[in-house]
Amino acid sequence: MSTSVAEKVAQETANDFLPLQGTDYVEFYVGNAKQAAHFYKTAFGFQSVAYAGPETGVKEKASYVIRQNKLTFVLTTPLKTDNPIADHIYKHGDGVKVLALRVDDAKDAWEQTTKRGGKSYLEPTTLKDNDGEIVLSGIHTYGDTVHIFVERKNYKGAFMPGFRKWETNYNPSGTGLLYVDHCVGNVGWNQMNPWVKFYEDVMGFRNILSFDDKDISTEYSALMSKVMSNGNGFVKFPINEPAEGKKKSQVEEYLDFYNGEGVQHVAIATHNIIETVTELKRRGVEFLKIPPTYYETILDRVGKIDEDLQPLSELGILIDRDDEGYLLQIFSKPLEDRPTLFFEIIQRKGAKSFGKGNFKALFEALEREQELRGNL
Ligand code: FE2
């Protein structure tokens, strides 16, 4: 008698001291949130959701909330220099500050994680307005990045108290982006295992996949990676550290320019990667270029796929297969002038892995860019 999937999930959830319902939002600290919101709406097809700033009684910052399906971004900028958000931008440039996770009980999430060694960032705090209440709490993770636990089961408003609904006539159409598939952190030399242990001990995650420098190295761009997943698999955080290669690792380049550890990429799911990427490119989003030779032998490696190869090769979409199916993925160029944060667009067709078979082609493409920047 085999246990049904539903029973298995229920069992894992019952044993899980930090049950997570998924990513609630990703918050970026940026130099100019008004322009960043316009960029993400125009280029990626997000919709305006909510705004907080001086007009809503928030004096020290302005935040724009944008959404596409289940993918919510918050773009926040400081209004004065003497401000921790300004310090964050001075140190890192634009980047991800918050990976917010949806929970049923934010107070319990804080208690469970801080008693296991998590360093508190925000003690449980209840915010109320006419639409109900939200409970927030938070802990620190790698670098200056934090996790905020969001309990919103008693809230009906646009985003949370302090924000007002953002009404606008400028509503570019969506591009098929659905939700956060995974978020990758880059950490320093010899720091991968301590952070793996943090996610295991403090947050109850487990290591579902590992890649060492033999899997992930070209002549130059070596790194090591371990994928951490929460109990129900809704939240996945791969952790990368640089490895010794002939020249500078891509992770080291990131650490130099971000001035420390931080989020390397956010992977966003789509149901139709060809349509999504065609539209993103039309709107000016830039992706890493893959040499045409990649496609000459790809079907020998991955076998039969549903899609025609031609649009995939024209767009530079990569393909990989594991025991459970295959996946299609593509990586944007960095979204800032610094070679730091970028996006991955991913369509999973059964595969639950992360495209290990593409690492070589991908890293060679990354190295070409790194060389153009003079950082190899
Ligand atoms: Fe990824």
Residues whose N, C-alpha, C, O or C-beta is under 5 A from the ligand:
A	BS01	FE2	A267 E344
